[in-house]
Amino acid sequence: MRALTLVADRQLVVADVPAPAPPGAGELQIRVKAVALNHIDVWGYRGMAFAKRKLPLVVGAEASGEVAAVGEGVTRFQPGQPVVMYGALTCGVCRACNEGRDNLCENVAGVLGFHVDGFARELINLPERLVIPVPNGVSERDAACAPIAFSTVQHMLFDNAKLQPGETVLVHAGGSGIGTVAIMMAKKIGCTVITTVGDDAKIEGVKALGADHVINYSKDRLARDPQDHQEKGRRCRIRTCRRRHF
């Protein structure tokens, strides 16, 4: 089968690789339909020092697809069903995994497409617990963008910060992938959104996403607590990156 493979820093080729075996017990075989481009893919392509891996490596850290086959004991999926896949090889046995919080796994074996072979291939086998059904009406393209950015924001805003409708949230780096999703999700539940950008060219874009107030930190001073905006309610602040990245 075909796979998009990193053979050296900044060098990608479409290669023929062995197809996976039929799915084992508790596994799904997934036919990949769309692969997203995440910043972690760019880091891996450039050969960032913390990407401890062996080349060649199949790239792709997040993707969507459809179930091609199911292994023994699989109960939640059937062939042809659209799905997205969690992009880390979590252990499945630690306390966090047993609670369904694989993002906090204590024994992660690697991130797909970064440490180990990723999703940019025709077929892949994964444990059922790392696969999520795609709701009706969500396209393959949109679903492929969800696993990293949307799940990260879900964890930050709702699992940790317990963000509630009517509250105010400050999103640093509103033009970043995480920042844009945070603006959309917070605005969707009725929050007031303040965000920062590093360039005037990004202002209209983040306003279109739902930002109520935009601060260009390269020109305007950002106070430690943005009291200039006198919205009522508890405040939440998320920081997605260092300034130099954007």
Accessible surface in RSA format (square Angstrom, percent):
REM  Atomic radii and reference values for relative SASA: ProtOr
REM  Chains: A
REM  Algorithm: Lee & Richards
REM  Probe-radius: 1.40
REM  Slices: 20
REM RES _ NUM      All-atoms   Total-Side   Main-Chain    Non-polar    All polar
REM                ABS   REL    ABS   REL    ABS   REL    ABS   REL    ABS   REL
RES MET A   1    47.07  24.4  10.03   6.6  37.04  88.2  22.74  19.3  24.33  32.2
RES ARG A   2   149.23  62.7 148.02  75.5   1.21   2.9  45.28  61.9 103.95  63.0
RES ALA A   3     2.59   2.4   0.00   0.0   2.59   5.9   2.59   3.6   0.00   0.0
RES LEU A   4    65.24  36.3  62.36  44.6   2.88   7.2  62.37  43.8   2.87   7.7
RES THR A   5     6.24   4.4   6.24   6.3   0.00   0.0   6.24   8.4   0.00   0.0
RES LEU A   6     1.21   0.7   1.21   0.9   0.00   0.0   1.21   0.8   0.00   0.0
RES VAL A   7    54.36  35.8  35.55  32.2  18.81  45.3  35.72  31.0  18.64  50.5
RES ALA A   8    38.26  35.2  36.90  56.9   1.37   3.1  38.26  53.9   0.00   0.0
RES ASP A   9    82.72  57.9  64.16  63.9  18.56  43.9  20.54  48.3  62.18  62.0
RES ARG A  10   143.73  60.3 125.62  64.0  18.10  43.1  42.48  58.1 101.25  61.4
RES GLN A  11    94.35  52.8  91.27  66.7   3.08   7.3  25.61  54.5  68.74  52.1
RES LEU A  12    73.06  40.7  46.29  33.1  26.77  67.3  46.32  32.5  26.74  72.0
RES VAL A  13    57.31  37.7  51.20  46.4   6.11  14.7  57.31  49.8   0.00   0.0
RES VAL A  14   105.06  69.1  74.70  67.6  30.36  73.2  74.70  64.9  30.36  82.4
RES ALA A  15    30.49  28.0  22.71  35.0   7.78  17.7  30.49  42.9   0.00   0.0
RES ASP A  16   128.13  89.8  98.05  97.6  30.08  71.1  33.34  78.5  94.79  94.5
RES VAL A  17    34.46  22.7  28.71  26.0   5.74  13.8  32.07  27.9   2.38   6.5
RES PRO A  18   123.61  90.1 102.37  93.3  21.24  77.2 114.05  94.2   9.55  59.4
RES ALA A  19    61.31  56.4  36.69  56.6  24.62  56.0  36.69  51.7  24.62  65.2
RES PRO A  20    37.67  27.5  13.85  12.6  23.82  86.6  25.14  20.8  12.53  77.8
RES ALA A  21    70.97  65.3  55.17  85.1  15.80  35.9  63.51  89.4   7.46  19.8
RES PRO A  22   114.19  83.2 100.01  91.2  14.18  51.6 103.41  85.4  10.78  67.0
RES PRO A  23    20.03  14.6   6.10   5.6  13.94  50.7   6.10   5.0  13.94  86.6
RES GLY A  24    34.09  42.0   0.00   N/A  34.09  42.0  33.10  90.8   0.99   2.2
RES ALA A  25    81.36  74.8  50.81  78.4  30.56  69.5  50.86  71.6  30.50  80.8
RES GLY A  26    29.04  35.8   0.00   N/A  29.04  35.8  24.15  66.3   4.89  11.0
RES GLU A  27    51.68  29.7  51.68  39.1   0.00   0.0   7.60  14.7  44.08  36.0
RES LEU A  28     0.00   0.0   0.00   0.0   0.00   0.0   0.00   0.0   0.00   0.0
RES GLN A  29    20.77  11.6  20.77  15.2   0.00   0.0   0.00   0.0  20.77  15.8
RES ILE A  30     0.00   0.0   0.00   0.0   0.00   0.0   0.00   0.0   0.00   0.0
RES ARG A  31    98.63  41.4  98.63  50.3   0.00   0.0  23.95  32.7  74.67  45.3
RES VAL A  32    22.71  14.9   5.61   5.1  17.10  41.2   5.61   4.9  17.10  46.4
RES LYS A  33    92.53  45.1  60.19  36.9  32.34  77.0  19.34  17.4  73.20  78.0
RES ALA A  34    22.65  20.8  16.10  24.8   6.55  14.9  22.63  31.9   0.02   0.1
RES VAL A  35    66.29  43.6  33.09  30.0  33.19  80.0  33.09  28.8  33.19  90.0
RES ALA A  36    14.30  13.1   2.72   4.2  11.58  26.3  10.71  15.1   3.59   9.5
RES LEU A  37   147.03  81.9 114.74  82.1  32.30  81.2 114.89  80.7  32.15  86.5
RES ASN A  38    27.49  19.0  23.36  22.6   4.13   9.9   4.13   9.9  23.36  22.6
RES HIS A  39    85.60  46.8  77.29  53.7   8.31  21.3  56.26  58.0  29.34  34.1
RES ILE A  40    30.62  17.4  30.12  22.4   0.50   1.2  30.12  21.7   0.50   1.3
RES ASP A  41    19.17  13.4  10.81  10.8   8.35  19.8  13.58  32.0   5.58   5.6
RES VAL A  42    36.54  24.0  35.20  31.9   1.35   3.2  36.54  31.8   0.00   0.0
RES TRP A  43    71.00  28.5  71.00  34.4   0.00   0.0  64.15  34.2   6.86  11.1
RES GLY A  44     3.12   3.8   0.00   N/A   3.12   3.8   3.12   8.6   0.00   0.0
RES TYR A  45    80.99  37.8  79.00  44.9   1.99   5.2  46.65  35.1  34.34  42.3
RES ARG A  46   114.94  48.3  99.34  50.6  15.60  37.1  11.23  15.3 103.71  62.9
RES GLY A  47    25.73  31.7   0.00   N/A  25.73  31.7   3.43   9.4  22.31  50.0
RES MET A  48    70.56  36.5  63.33  41.9   7.22  17.2  51.42  43.7  19.14  25.4
RES ALA A  49   102.95  94.7  68.30 105.4  34.64  78.8  78.82 111.0  24.13  63.9
RES PHE A  50   108.79  54.4  97.62  60.5  11.17  29.1 101.75  61.7   7.03  20.1
RES ALA A  51     9.97   9.2   0.06   0.1   9.91  22.5   0.06   0.1   9.91  26.3
RES LYS A  52   171.82  83.8 153.47  94.2  18.34  43.7 103.83  93.5  67.99  72.4
RES ARG A  53    47.18  19.8  11.77   6.0  35.40  84.3   7.63  10.4  39.54  24.0
RES LYS A  54   184.09  89.8 172.55 105.9  11.54  27.5 119.39 107.5  64.70  68.9
RES LEU A  55    69.35  38.6  37.20  26.6  32.15  80.8  37.81  26.6  31.54  84.9
RES PRO A  56    93.85  68.4  78.55  71.6  15.30  55.6  78.71  65.0  15.14  94.1
RES LEU A  57     5.34   3.0   5.04   3.6   0.30   0.7   5.34   3.7   0.00   0.0
RES VAL A  58     7.79   5.1   7.66   6.9   0.13   0.3   7.66   6.7   0.13   0.4
RES VAL A  59    22.98  15.1  22.98  20.8   0.00   0.0  22.98  20.0   0.00   0.0
RES GLY A  60     2.87   3.5   0.00   N/A   2.87   3.5   2.63   7.2   0.24   0.5
RES ALA A  61     0.83   0.8   0.39   0.6   0.44   1.0   0.39   0.6   0.44   1.2
RES GLU A  62     5.17   3.0   5.17   3.9   0.00   0.0   0.00   0.0   5.17   4.2
RES ALA A  63     0.00   0.0   0.00   0.0   0.00   0.0   0.00   0.0   0.00   0.0
RES SER A  64     2.09   1.8   2.09   2.8   0.00   0.0   2.09   4.5   0.00   0.0
RES GLY A  65     3.10   3.8   0.00   N/A   3.10   3.8   0.00   0.0   3.10   6.9
RES GLU A  66    54.61  31.4  54.61  41.3   0.00   0.0   3.59   6.9  51.02  41.7
RES VAL A  67     1.78   1.2   0.00   0.0   1.78   4.3   0.00   0.0   1.78   4.8
RES ALA A  68    34.83  32.0   5.61   8.7  29.22  66.5  12.97  18.3  21.85  57.9
RES ALA A  69    32.10  29.5  30.05  46.4   2.05   4.7  32.10  45.2   0.00   0.0
RES VAL A  70    55.59  36.6  33.33  30.2  22.25  53.6  33.33  29.0  22.25  60.4
RES GLY A  71     8.22  10.1   0.00   N/A   8.22  10.1   4.37  12.0   3.86   8.6
RES GLU A  72   147.28  84.6 128.34  97.1  18.94  45.1  55.65 107.6  91.63  74.8
RES GLY A  73    60.48  74.6   0.00   N/A  60.48  74.6  36.19  99.3  24.29  54.4
RES VAL A  74    20.64  13.6   0.00   0.0  20.64  49.7   0.00   0.0  20.64  56.0
RES THR A  75   120.82  85.9  84.62  85.8  36.20  86.3  71.00  95.4  49.82  75.3
RES ARG A  76   124.27  52.2 100.16  51.1  24.11  57.4  67.77  92.6  56.50  34.2
RES PHE A  77    13.16   6.6   0.03   0.0  13.13  34.2   2.71   1.6  10.46  29.9
RES GLN A  78   122.55  68.5 122.01  89.2   0.54   1.3  26.50  56.4  96.05  72.8
RES PRO A  79    85.91  62.6  65.88  60.1  20.03  72.8  66.40  54.8  19.50 121.2
RES GLY A  80    45.95  56.7   0.00   N/A  45.95  56.7  26.77  73.5  19.18  43.0
RES GLN A  81    44.61  24.9  39.22  28.7   5.39  12.8  18.27  38.9  26.34  20.0
RES PRO A  82    62.36  45.4  62.30  56.8   0.05   0.2  62.30  51.4   0.05   0.3
RES VAL A  83     0.01   0.0   0.00   0.0   0.01   0.0   0.00   0.0   0.01   0.0
RES VAL A  84    13.10   8.6  13.10  11.9   0.00   0.0  13.10  11.4   0.00   0.0
RES MET A  85     0.51   0.3   0.00   0.0   0.51   1.2   0.44   0.4   0.07   0.1
RES TYR A  86    52.25  24.4  51.22  29.1   1.03   2.7  38.77  29.1  13.48  16.6
RES GLY A  87    10.80  13.3   0.00   N/A  10.80  13.3   6.41  17.6   4.39   9.8
RES ALA A  88    13.32  12.2  13.16  20.3   0.16   0.4  13.16  18.5   0.16   0.4
RES LEU A  89    56.92  31.7  55.18  39.5   1.74   4.4  55.71  39.1   1.21   3.3
RES THR A  90     9.19   6.5   0.29   0.3   8.90  21.2   0.29   0.4   8.89  13.4
RES CYS A  91    39.20  29.7  12.16  13.6  27.04  63.6  21.59  54.7  17.61  19.0
RES GLY A  92    20.31  25.0   0.00   N/A  20.31  25.0   3.18   8.7  17.13  38.4
RES VAL A  93   115.25  75.8  98.04  88.8  17.21  41.5  99.63  86.6  15.62  42.4
RES CYS A  94    12.74   9.6   2.67   3.0  10.07  23.7  12.74  32.3   0.00   0.0
RES ARG A  95   182.47  76.6 171.48  87.4  10.99  26.2  62.98  86.1 119.49  72.4
RES ALA A  96    12.09  11.1   9.72  15.0   2.37   5.4  11.43  16.1   0.66   1.8
RES CYS A  97    13.85  10.5   0.73   0.8  13.12  30.8   0.77   1.9  13.08  14.1
RES ASN A  98   109.63  75.6  72.47  70.0  37.16  89.5  26.90  64.7  82.74  80.0
RES GLU A  99   101.82  58.5  68.63  51.9  33.19  79.0  40.79  78.9  61.03  49.8
RES GLY A 100    61.11  75.4   0.00   N/A  61.11  75.4  29.83  81.9  31.28  70.1
RES ARG A 101    83.55  35.1  81.94  41.8   1.61   3.8  29.44  40.2  54.11  32.8
RES ASP A 102    22.56  15.8  19.57  19.5   2.99   7.1   6.82  16.0  15.74  15.7
RES ASN A 103    72.17  49.8  42.96  41.5  29.21  70.3  28.24  68.0  43.92  42.5
RES LEU A 104    84.33  47.0  69.61  49.8  14.72  37.0  75.00  52.7   9.33  25.1
RES CYS A 105    15.51  11.7   0.00   0.0  15.51  36.5   0.00   0.0  15.51  16.7
RES GLU A 106   124.40  71.4  89.09  67.4  35.30  84.1  39.74  76.9  84.65  69.1
RES ASN A 107    86.73  59.8  70.40  68.0  16.33  39.3  28.13  67.7  58.60  56.6
RES VAL A 108    70.57  46.4  39.76  36.0  30.81  74.2  39.76  34.5  30.81  83.6
RES ALA A 109    74.12  68.2  42.21  65.1  31.91  72.6  52.79  74.3  21.33  56.5
RES GLY A 110     7.13   8.8   0.00   N/A   7.13   8.8   7.13  19.6   0.00   0.0
RES VAL A 111    37.48  24.7  37.48  33.9   0.00   0.0  37.48  32.6   0.00   0.0
RES LEU A 112     3.77   2.1   3.77   2.7   0.00   0.0   3.77   2.7   0.00   0.0
RES GLY A 113     5.17   6.4   0.00   N/A   5.17   6.4   0.11   0.3   5.06  11.3
RES PHE A 114     3.52   1.8   3.52   2.2   0.00   0.0   3.52   2.1   0.00   0.0
RES HIS A 115    56.43  30.8  47.24  32.8   9.19  23.5  34.89  36.0  21.55  25.1
RES VAL A 116    45.68  30.1  42.20  38.2   3.48   8.4  45.68  39.7   0.00   0.0
RES ASP A 117    62.77  44.0  56.18  55.9   6.59  15.6   9.94  23.4  52.83  52.7
RES GLY A 118     0.00   0.0   0.00   N/A   0.00   0.0   0.00   0.0   0.00   0.0
RES PHE A 119     0.00   0.0   0.00   0.0   0.00   0.0   0.00   0.0   0.00   0.0
RES ALA A 120    12.89  11.9   6.65  10.3   6.24  14.2  11.42  16.1   1.47   3.9
RES ARG A 121    48.29  20.3  38.45  19.6   9.84  23.4   5.66   7.7  42.63  25.8
RES GLU A 122    59.17  34.0  55.36  41.9   3.81   9.1  20.76  40.2  38.41  31.4
RES LEU A 123    25.69  14.3  25.69  18.4   0.00   0.0  25.69  18.0   0.00   0.0
RES ILE A 124     5.17   2.9   4.93   3.7   0.24   0.6   5.17   3.7   0.00   0.0
RES ASN A 125    36.24  25.0  19.03  18.4  17.21  41.4  10.98  26.4  25.26  24.4
RES LEU A 126     4.49   2.5   4.12   2.9   0.37   0.9   4.49   3.1   0.00   0.0
RES PRO A 127    42.86  31.2  42.76  39.0   0.09   0.3  42.86  35.4   0.00   0.0
RES GLU A 128    24.09  13.8  23.77  18.0   0.32   0.8   6.48  12.5  17.61  14.4
RES ARG A 129   101.86  42.8  75.63  38.6  26.23  62.5  60.58  82.8  41.27  25.0
RES LEU A 130     3.45   1.9   2.30   1.6   1.15   2.9   3.45   2.4   0.00   0.0
RES VAL A 131     2.21   1.5   0.00   0.0   2.21   5.3   0.00   0.0   2.21   6.0
RES ILE A 132    93.04  52.9  93.04  69.3   0.00   0.0  93.04  67.0   0.00   0.0
RES PRO A 133    58.34  42.5  51.69  47.1   6.65  24.2  51.70  42.7   6.64  41.3
RES VAL A 134    16.35  10.8   5.99   5.4  10.36  25.0   6.73   5.8   9.63  26.1
RES PRO A 135    92.78  67.6  78.51  71.6  14.27  51.9  90.46  74.7   2.32  14.4
RES ASN A 136   156.96 108.2 125.94 121.7  31.02  74.7  38.40  92.4 118.56 114.6
RES GLY A 137    88.98 109.7   0.00   N/A  88.98 109.7  43.55 119.5  45.43 101.8
RES VAL A 138    65.92  43.4  47.01  42.6  18.91  45.6  50.35  43.7  15.58  42.3
RES SER A 139    53.77  45.4  41.20  55.0  12.58  29.0  51.47 109.6   2.31   3.2
RES GLU A 140    89.98  51.7  83.44  63.1   6.54  15.6  32.35  62.6  57.63  47.0
RES ARG A 141   173.93  73.0 170.77  87.1   3.15   7.5  74.73 102.1  99.19  60.1
RES ASP A 142    69.10  48.4  61.45  61.2   7.65  18.1  17.98  42.3  51.12  51.0
RES ALA A 143     3.87   3.6   1.93   3.0   1.94   4.4   3.87   5.5   0.00   0.0
RES ALA A 144     2.16   2.0   2.16   3.3   0.00   0.0   2.16   3.0   0.00   0.0
RES CYS A 145    57.84  43.8  55.64  62.1   2.20   5.2  19.15  48.5  38.69  41.7
RES ALA A 146    32.61  30.0  31.22  48.2   1.39   3.2  31.22  44.0   1.39   3.7
RES PRO A 147    16.69  12.2   4.33   3.9  12.36  44.9  13.46  11.1   3.23  20.1
RES ILE A 148    46.61  26.5  43.91  32.7   2.70   6.5  46.61  33.6   0.00   0.0
RES ALA A 149    12.57  11.6  12.54  19.3   0.03   0.1  12.57  17.7   0.00   0.0
RES PHE A 150    73.30  36.7  72.49  44.9   0.82   2.1  72.73  44.1   0.57   1.6
RES SER A 151    53.07  44.8  42.50  56.7  10.57  24.4  41.06  87.4  12.01  16.8
RES THR A 152    52.35  37.2  46.65  47.3   5.70  13.6  35.78  48.1  16.57  25.0
RES VAL A 153     0.00   0.0   0.00   0.0   0.00   0.0   0.00   0.0   0.00   0.0
RES GLN A 154    78.88  44.1  78.88  57.6   0.00   0.0  30.06  64.0  48.82  37.0
RES HIS A 155    35.31  19.3  35.29  24.5   0.02   0.1  26.39  27.2   8.93  10.4
RES MET A 156    43.28  22.4  39.53  26.2   3.75   8.9  19.36  16.5  23.93  31.7
RES LEU A 157     0.00   0.0   0.00   0.0   0.00   0.0   0.00   0.0   0.00   0.0
RES PHE A 158    43.36  21.7  34.54  21.4   8.82  23.0  34.99  21.2   8.37  23.9
RES ASP A 159    49.52  34.7  39.48  39.3  10.03  23.7   3.94   9.3  45.58  45.5
RES ASN A 160    93.76  64.7  67.26  65.0  26.50  63.8  25.62  61.7  68.14  65.9
RES ALA A 161    24.09  22.1  12.23  18.9  11.86  27.0  22.22  31.3   1.86   4.9
RES LYS A 162   123.78  60.4 121.25  74.4   2.53   6.0  82.27  74.0  41.51  44.2
RES LEU A 163     5.53   3.1   0.00   0.0   5.53  13.9   0.00   0.0   5.53  14.9
RES GLN A 164    97.06  54.3  97.06  70.9   0.00   0.0  33.11  70.5  63.96  48.5
RES PRO A 165    89.22  65.0  70.16  64.0  19.07  69.3  70.37  58.1  18.85 117.2
RES GLY A 166    48.56  59.9   0.00   N/A  48.56  59.9  32.23  88.4  16.33  36.6
RES GLU A 167    20.84  12.0  20.84  15.8   0.00   0.0   8.13  15.7  12.71  10.4
RES THR A 168     2.71   1.9   2.62   2.7   0.10   0.2   2.58   3.5   0.13   0.2
RES VAL A 169     0.10   0.1   0.00   0.0   0.10   0.2   0.10   0.1   0.00   0.0
RES LEU A 170     6.36   3.5   5.62   4.0   0.74   1.9   5.62   3.9   0.74   2.0
RES VAL A 171     0.00   0.0   0.00   0.0   0.00   0.0   0.00   0.0   0.00   0.0
RES HIS A 172    36.27  19.8  36.27  25.2   0.00   0.0  19.65  20.3  16.61  19.3
RES ALA A 173     9.87   9.1   5.18   8.0   4.69  10.7   8.64  12.2   1.23   3.3
RES GLY A 174     0.00   0.0   0.00   N/A   0.00   0.0   0.00   0.0   0.00   0.0
RES GLY A 175    32.92  40.6   0.00   N/A  32.92  40.6   7.22  19.8  25.70  57.6
RES SER A 176     5.99   5.1   4.79   6.4   1.20   2.8   5.79  12.3   0.20   0.3
RES GLY A 177    48.97  60.4   0.00   N/A  48.97  60.4  36.11  99.1  12.86  28.8
RES ILE A 178    36.80  20.9  35.37  26.3   1.44   3.5  35.37  25.5   1.44   3.9
RES GLY A 179     0.00   0.0   0.00   N/A   0.00   0.0   0.00   0.0   0.00   0.0
RES THR A 180    33.66  23.9  33.66  34.1   0.00   0.0  23.40  31.4  10.26  15.5
RES VAL A 181     6.77   4.5   6.77   6.1   0.00   0.0   6.77   5.9   0.00   0.0
RES ALA A 182     0.00   0.0   0.00   0.0   0.00   0.0   0.00   0.0   0.00   0.0
RES ILE A 183     0.00   0.0   0.00   0.0   0.00   0.0   0.00   0.0   0.00   0.0
RES MET A 184    70.86  36.7  64.97  43.0   5.89  14.0  38.18  32.5  32.68  43.3
RES MET A 185    38.36  19.9  34.57  22.9   3.78   9.0  37.58  32.0   0.78   1.0
RES ALA A 186     0.00   0.0   0.00   0.0   0.00   0.0   0.00   0.0   0.00   0.0
RES LYS A 187    76.73  37.4  67.46  41.4   9.27  22.1  47.80  43.0  28.94  30.8
RES LYS A 188   179.27  87.5 148.77  91.3  30.50  72.6  97.69  87.9  81.58  86.9
RES ILE A 189    55.47  31.6  40.71  30.3  14.76  35.6  49.31  35.5   6.15  16.7
RES GLY A 190    47.14  58.1   0.00   N/A  47.14  58.1  30.81  84.5  16.33  36.6
RES CYS A 191     1.60   1.2   0.00   0.0   1.60   3.8   0.57   1.5   1.02   1.1
RES THR A 192    29.15  20.7  28.71  29.1   0.44   1.0   3.42   4.6  25.72  38.9
RES VAL A 193     0.00   0.0   0.00   0.0   0.00   0.0   0.00   0.0   0.00   0.0
RES ILE A 194     0.35   0.2   0.35   0.3   0.00   0.0   0.35   0.3   0.00   0.0
RES THR A 195     0.00   0.0   0.00   0.0   0.00   0.0   0.00   0.0   0.00   0.0
RES THR A 196     1.27   0.9   1.27   1.3   0.00   0.0   0.31   0.4   0.96   1.4
RES VAL A 197     2.31   1.5   0.00   0.0   2.31   5.6   2.31   2.0   0.00   0.0
RES GLY A 198    20.26  25.0   0.00   N/A  20.26  25.0   2.24   6.1  18.02  40.4
RES ASP A 199    71.89  50.4  68.57  68.2   3.33   7.9  14.14  33.3  57.76  57.6
RES ASP A 200    67.68  47.4  56.30  56.0  11.38  26.9  30.80  72.5  36.88  36.8
RES ALA A 201    90.24  83.0  51.99  80.2  38.25  87.0  65.17  91.8  25.06  66.4
RES LYS A 202    66.22  32.3  61.05  37.5   5.17  12.3  53.56  48.2  12.66  13.5
RES ILE A 203    37.62  21.4  37.62  28.0   0.00   0.0  37.62  27.1   0.00   0.0
RES GLU A 204   123.08  70.7 118.89  89.9   4.19  10.0  64.80 125.3  58.27  47.6
RES GLY A 205    41.72  51.5   0.00   N/A  41.72  51.5  37.13 101.9   4.59  10.3
RES VAL A 206     3.93   2.6   3.89   3.5   0.04   0.1   3.89   3.4   0.04   0.1
RES LYS A 207   100.13  48.8  86.00  52.8  14.12  33.6  38.55  34.7  61.58  65.6
RES ALA A 208    91.93  84.5  47.81  73.8  44.12 100.4  60.80  85.6  31.12  82.4
RES LEU A 209    57.94  32.3  43.65  31.2  14.29  35.9  47.03  33.0  10.91  29.4
RES GLY A 210    17.20  21.2   0.00   N/A  17.20  21.2  15.76  43.3   1.43   3.2
RES ALA A 211     9.13   8.4   0.00   0.0   9.13  20.8   0.00   0.0   9.13  24.2
RES ASP A 212    57.77  40.5  31.92  31.8  25.85  61.1  13.60  32.0  44.17  44.1
RES HIS A 213    54.93  30.0  50.86  35.4   4.07  10.4  40.04  41.3  14.89  17.3
RES VAL A 214    30.64  20.2   1.25   1.1  29.38  70.8   1.25   1.1  29.38  79.7
RES ILE A 215    24.37  13.9  23.27  17.3   1.10   2.7  24.37  17.5   0.00   0.0
RES ASN A 216     5.86   4.0   4.48   4.3   1.38   3.3   2.45   5.9   3.42   3.3
RES TYR A 217    48.31  22.6  35.07  20.0  13.23  34.4  31.96  24.0  16.35  20.2
RES SER A 218    60.07  50.8  28.92  38.6  31.16  71.8  23.36  49.8  36.71  51.4
RES LYS A 219   140.23  68.4 100.08  61.4  40.15  95.6  73.76  66.4  66.47  70.8
RES ASP A 220    77.79  54.5  69.82  69.5   7.97  18.8  21.78  51.3  56.01  55.9
RES ARG A 221   210.50  88.4 174.47  88.9  36.03  85.8  80.91 110.6 129.58  78.5
RES LEU A 222    49.39  27.5  24.08  17.2  25.30  63.6  24.40  17.1  24.99  67.2
RES ALA A 223    34.43  31.7  29.15  45.0   5.28  12.0  29.50  41.5   4.93  13.0
RES ARG A 224   205.13  86.1 189.19  96.4  15.94  37.9  76.82 105.0 128.31  77.8
RES ASP A 225    62.74  43.9  57.33  57.1   5.41  12.8  27.07  63.7  35.67  35.6
RES PRO A 226    11.86   8.6   8.62   7.9   3.25  11.8  11.86   9.8   0.00   0.0
RES GLN A 227    87.38  48.9  85.23  62.3   2.15   5.1  48.70 103.7  38.68  29.3
RES ASP A 228   134.31  94.1 103.91 103.4  30.40  71.9  29.07  68.4 105.24 105.0
RES HIS A 229    37.41  20.4  33.30  23.1   4.11  10.5  26.87  27.7  10.54  12.3
RES GLN A 230   132.83  74.3 106.36  77.7  26.46  63.0  57.54 122.5  75.29  57.1
RES GLU A 231    48.00  27.6  35.08  26.5  12.91  30.7  29.04  56.2  18.96  15.5
RES LYS A 232   187.01  91.2 171.20 105.0  15.81  37.6 119.60 107.7  67.41  71.8
RES GLY A 233    49.94  61.6   0.00   N/A  49.94  61.6  31.03  85.2  18.91  42.3
RES ARG A 234   115.64  48.6  99.12  50.5  16.52  39.3  75.29 102.9  40.36  24.5
RES ARG A 235    84.31  35.4  61.53  31.4  22.77  54.2  28.07  38.4  56.23  34.1
RES CYS A 236    12.16   9.2   4.46   5.0   7.70  18.1   7.58  19.2   4.57   4.9
RES ARG A 237   125.39  52.6  95.77  48.8  29.61  70.5  29.06  39.7  96.33  58.4
RES ILE A 238    12.30   7.0   8.15   6.1   4.16  10.0  12.30   8.9   0.00   0.0
RES ARG A 239   167.33  70.3 140.73  71.7  26.60  63.3  46.65  63.8 120.68  73.1
RES THR A 240    35.85  25.5   1.80   1.8  34.05  81.2   8.65  11.6  27.20  41.1
RES CYS A 241    29.94  22.6  10.76  12.0  19.17  45.1  22.54  57.1   7.39   8.0
RES ARG A 242   149.46  62.8 148.29  75.6   1.17   2.8  38.45  52.6 111.00  67.3
RES ARG A 243   151.39  63.6 138.57  70.6  12.82  30.5  59.38  81.2  92.00  55.8
RES ARG A 244   176.20  74.0 135.98  69.3  40.22  95.8  74.96 102.4 101.24  61.4
RES HIS A 245    73.95  40.4  46.61  32.4  27.34  69.9  40.06  41.3  33.89  39.4
RES PHE A 246    81.96  41.0  46.04  28.5  35.92  93.5  70.09  42.5  11.87  34.0
END  Absolute sums over single chains surface
CHAIN  1 A    13260.4      10146.7       3113.7       7246.6       6013.7
END  Absolute sums over all chains
TOTAL         13260.4      10146.7       3113.7       7246.6       6013.7
